[in-house]
Amino acid sequence: MKDKKQIRYWLNAGSIGISFVSAIAIGTLIGYYLDRYFDTKPYLTLFFMVMGIAAGFKNMIYFIKRTDAYQDDEKK
């Protein structure tokens, strides 16, 4: 049982970086293609990149809280 929790902890910790980078990449790509479609270079790319960064930080905080909750359960 403890091994499963520990594996879940490490998988959760490893997904923080992947989630952060993918949120930025997805936001930037959406903005890039919208800029090409509407011919508004570089405004939508920058806007969606910032939104991706915000989403990445939100995901990072979520994962860190889940990791902290796991550590608190282990201390009990």
C-alpha positions in Angstrom: 0.0 0.0 0.0 2.8 2.4 0.9 4.6 1.7 -2.4 1.5 2.6 -4.4 1.2 5.9 -2.6 4.9 6.6 -3.1 4.7 5.8 -6.8 1.6 8.1 -7.1 3.6 10.8 -5.3 6.6 10.6 -7.8 4.3 10.5 -10.8 2.5 13.5 -9.5 5.8 15.3 -8.9 7.0 14.4 -12.4 3.9 15.7 -14.1 4.4 19.2 -12.8 7.0 20.2 -15.4 5.2 18.4 -18.2 2.0 20.2 -17.4 3.7 23.6 -17.1 5.5 23.4 -20.4 2.5 21.9 -22.3 0.2 24.7 -21.1 2.6 27.4 -22.4 3.1 25.5 -25.7 -0.6 25.0 -26.3 -1.4 28.7 -25.5 1.4 29.9 -27.7 0.3 27.7 -30.6 -3.3 28.8 -30.3 -2.2 32.4 -30.4 0.1 31.9 -33.3 -2.6 30.3 -35.5 -5.1 32.9 -34.5 -2.6 35.6 -35.4 -2.1 34.0 -38.8 -5.9 33.7 -39.3 -6.7 37.3 -38.2 -3.4 38.9 -39.3 -2.9 40.5 -35.9 0.8 39.6 -35.4 2.0 39.3 -32.5 -0.8 40.4 -30.2 -2.8 37.2 -30.0 0.4 35.1 -29.7 1.6 37.1 -26.7 -1.9 37.1 -25.1 -2.3 33.4 -25.4 1.3 32.8 -24.3 0.6 34.8 -21.1 -2.6 32.8 -20.6 -0.7 29.6 -21.0 1.9 30.8 -18.4 -1.0 31.6 -16.0 -2.5 28.2 -16.7 0.9 26.5 -16.1 1.3 28.2 -12.8 -2.3 27.3 -11.8 -1.5 23.7 -12.6 1.7 23.8 -10.7 0.0 25.1 -7.6 -2.6 22.4 -7.9 0.0 19.7 -8.2 2.0 21.1 -5.3 -1.0 21.2 -3.1 -1.7 17.5 -4.0 1.9 16.6 -3.2 1.7 18.5 0.2 -1.5 16.6 1.0 0.2 13.3 0.3 3.1 14.3 2.6 0.7 15.3 5.4 -1.0 11.9 5.1 2.3 10.1 5.4 3.2 12.0 8.6 0.0 10.8 10.3 
